[in-house]
Amino acid sequence: MPLFSYDMTVVARLGHPRSAARSLAELLDDDWILNFAPIERAMILDNLFGQHGIEPPRQRIHLAHSASLMLTLVQQTDMLSFCPWPLVETASLRDRLVALPLRERFRSHLVGVVRRAQETPSPAARSFIALFLDAMRHWAASPDHPEWRHVLRSVELIDPGAAPDA
């Protein structure tokens, strides 16, 4: 059951020499640091490069087993990365990372609740989902939560009641 979606973006440190790049093709000679489970490698590389007809620069792609390590390396080196827009919008990264203005767009990611097919959510699960979505809507609109408002501008809430499998 989907709850929200977010887009992915290519990021670099503020002041990176390629921060004005307009195409992935301009970035093939750069080193990349990506955070994914080894089983996700093909999916990530297809979303980043393959869907655009670009062969990934495999010798220039490094795997970080930690998102924290990946973000630190991007901030302190000329490595590039691929990460969720909401992460770039957080106060701790907003002034340190820049999303590159590429013409290529990437598939959105869905976040939701996993359940068995044809199984309706339990009352506790329905309550959790309703409270979660209410809190997200509150933070997105509240003047008391400017940090959350900023982050949630890059998230699209999905009403599970309107979803076909709800």
Wavefront OBJ file of the C-alpha trace (Angstrom):
o trace
v 0.000 0.000 0.000
v 1.802 3.149 -1.196
v 1.978 6.121 1.198
v 4.269 8.598 -0.544
v 6.686 8.950 -3.427
v 9.843 10.956 -3.930
v 12.209 11.688 -6.793
v 15.900 10.950 -7.011
v 18.604 13.396 -8.063
v 22.331 13.508 -8.805
v 24.218 15.477 -6.149
v 27.652 16.992 -5.646
v 29.304 19.110 -3.006
v 28.633 22.828 -3.085
v 31.267 24.342 -5.389
v 31.863 21.109 -7.354
v 33.480 21.807 -10.761
v 30.570 20.082 -12.553
v 27.735 21.594 -10.508
v 26.313 23.283 -13.620
v 26.291 20.090 -15.722
v 23.119 19.651 -17.775
v 23.532 16.026 -18.834
v 24.713 12.717 -17.419
v 27.015 12.423 -20.429
v 29.069 15.306 -18.970
v 29.624 13.303 -15.763
v 30.963 9.996 -17.104
v 34.594 10.827 -16.259
v 33.744 11.621 -12.633
v 33.926 9.209 -9.697
v 30.606 8.196 -8.175
v 29.829 6.918 -4.693
v 26.500 5.103 -4.414
v 24.734 3.527 -1.467
v 22.819 0.364 -2.312
v 22.673 -3.286 -1.421
v 24.653 -5.385 -3.931
v 21.412 -7.035 -5.085
v 20.095 -3.561 -6.062
v 23.088 -2.684 -8.279
v 21.414 -3.393 -11.629
v 18.236 -1.529 -10.665
v 20.143 1.562 -9.436
v 22.418 1.692 -12.479
v 19.436 1.280 -14.803
v 17.541 4.138 -13.114
v 20.612 6.364 -13.128
v 22.133 5.547 -16.534
v 20.483 2.695 -18.447
v 17.044 4.216 -18.924
v 18.779 7.152 -20.633
v 20.751 4.925 -23.007
v 24.041 5.668 -21.246
v 26.542 2.949 -20.386
v 27.503 3.304 -16.683
v 31.146 4.211 -16.036
v 31.643 0.982 -14.051
v 35.293 1.640 -13.098
v 34.241 4.970 -11.618
v 31.362 3.714 -9.454
v 32.141 2.892 -5.832
v 29.802 1.280 -3.321
v 29.372 2.734 0.150
v 27.684 0.371 2.568
v 26.633 3.364 4.640
v 24.563 6.371 3.562
v 26.455 8.441 6.120
v 29.809 7.489 4.573
v 28.451 8.234 1.090
v 27.236 11.694 2.107
v 30.496 12.502 3.881
v 32.548 11.531 0.816
v 30.343 13.606 -1.490
v 30.694 16.643 0.796
v 34.480 16.327 1.140
v 35.558 15.176 -2.341
v 34.646 15.630 -5.989
v 32.649 12.398 -6.040
v 29.065 12.483 -7.287
v 26.124 10.529 -5.932
v 22.484 9.685 -6.537
v 20.084 10.190 -3.662
v 16.508 11.087 -2.703
v 15.444 14.713 -3.126
v 14.043 14.859 0.431
v 17.518 14.065 1.780
v 19.034 16.978 -0.137
v 16.368 19.277 1.335
v 17.282 18.590 4.980
v 18.833 21.442 6.959
v 22.042 19.476 7.536
v 22.680 19.005 3.790
v 20.910 21.897 2.072
v 23.948 24.184 2.350
v 26.508 21.467 1.631
v 25.124 19.581 -1.378
v 23.734 20.743 -4.674
v 21.326 18.836 -6.909
v 22.666 19.022 -10.447
v 20.300 20.628 -12.991
v 20.288 17.626 -15.349
v 17.790 17.288 -18.182
v 17.493 13.562 -17.481
v 14.757 12.578 -15.042
v 14.725 9.464 -12.879
v 11.987 7.078 -11.831
v 10.225 8.024 -8.618
v 10.435 5.773 -5.581
v 7.406 4.633 -3.636
v 7.360 4.135 0.110
v 4.539 2.180 1.623
v 3.311 -0.550 3.882
v 3.944 -4.136 2.804
v 1.140 -6.605 3.284
v -0.046 -9.894 1.823
v -2.059 -9.705 -1.386
v -5.816 -9.472 -0.797
v -5.283 -8.925 2.933
v -6.869 -5.835 4.446
v -4.747 -3.925 6.949
v -5.454 -4.632 10.605
v -7.129 -1.908 12.693
v -3.719 -1.116 14.233
v -2.123 -0.801 10.773
v -4.975 1.432 9.533
v -4.586 3.602 12.624
v -0.812 3.874 12.145
v -1.211 4.808 8.462
v -3.837 7.450 9.261
v -1.710 8.961 12.053
v 1.407 8.917 9.879
v -0.320 10.684 6.976
v -2.003 13.195 9.319
v 1.386 14.034 10.849
v 2.966 14.448 7.400
v 0.143 16.769 6.288
v 0.421 18.743 9.546
v 4.201 19.176 9.215
v 3.859 20.148 5.552
v 1.431 22.969 6.436
v 2.523 24.054 9.918
v 4.391 27.327 10.460
v 5.797 25.670 13.610
v 7.758 23.132 11.535
v 9.698 25.061 8.833
v 12.300 22.299 8.529
v 9.670 19.644 7.816
v 7.782 21.960 5.451
v 10.961 22.395 3.428
v 11.685 18.645 3.238
v 8.089 17.666 2.513
v 7.915 19.941 -0.527
v 9.857 17.177 -2.306
v 7.482 14.378 -1.232
v 4.137 13.488 -2.794
v 1.673 11.976 -0.335
v -0.535 9.234 -1.721
v -3.992 8.765 -0.252
v -4.196 5.000 0.404
v -7.985 5.244 0.375
v -7.800 6.287 -3.280
v -5.293 3.589 -4.289
v -6.777 0.708 -6.304
v -5.378 -1.963 -3.931
v -6.393 -0.240 -0.688
l 1 2 3 4 5 6 7 8 9 10 11 12 13 14 15 16 17 18 19 20 21 22 23 24 25 26 27 28 29 30 31 32 33 34 35 36 37 38 39 40 41 42 43 44 45 46 47 48 49 50 51 52 53 54 55 56 57 58 59 60 61 62 63 64 65 66 67 68 69 70 71 72 73 74 75 76 77 78 79 80 81 82 83 84 85 86 87 88 89 90 91 92 93 94 95 96 97 98 99 100 101 102 103 104 105 106 107 108 109 110 111 112 113 114 115 116 117 118 119 120 121 122 123 124 125 126 127 128 129 130 131 132 133 134 135 136 137 138 139 140 141 142 143 144 145 146 147 148 149 150 151 152 153 154 155 156 157 158 159 160 161 162 163 164 165 166
